[in-house]
Amino acid sequence: MIPVGGKYTIDAMEAAKVAKSINSHYVLPMHYKTAALNIPLAGVDDFVNFFGNYDIIGKNEIEINGKLEGYNLVKILDYK
């Protein structure tokens, strides 16, 4: 998990550099602007633009089963 919204933490570009440098299988962005927040953060779109792949998960949890394949796969969880 990595903060991507800037302002109080690293911004999208810095987060992408960090995420790519550690070469994890999954990258879960957090601390970004959503409809539920009224604070000045960037949205998750700024972050995913640095990656060629991402999946929007329709719930606020993720289950990982089996062998992990690939690296830097961005998974966006539902914030609700």
Residue, then its C-alpha position, 0 to 999 in steps of 0.5 A: m500500500i502506498p499513499v498517492g494523493g500528495k499534500y500531506t504525503i508523497d505525490a503520484m509521481e514520487a509514489a510511482k517511482v517508489a512502487k516501481s523501485i521495490n517491484s512488488h506484485y501488487v500496488l494498492p494506492m491509498h490516501y487520495k481524493t475520493a467523493a467522501l473527502n473534503i481535503p486537498l488531495a490528488g485523485v488516484d488517476d494521477f497515479v495510475n497514469f504512470f502504470g500501464n495496468y490497473d484493476i478497479i476492485g468493486k469492494n474494499e477488500i482483496e483476496i489473493n490466491g495462488k501463485l503471484e505473477g507479474y509485478n506492479l499490478v495496481k489494484i484500486l479498492d472501493y473506499k466505501 
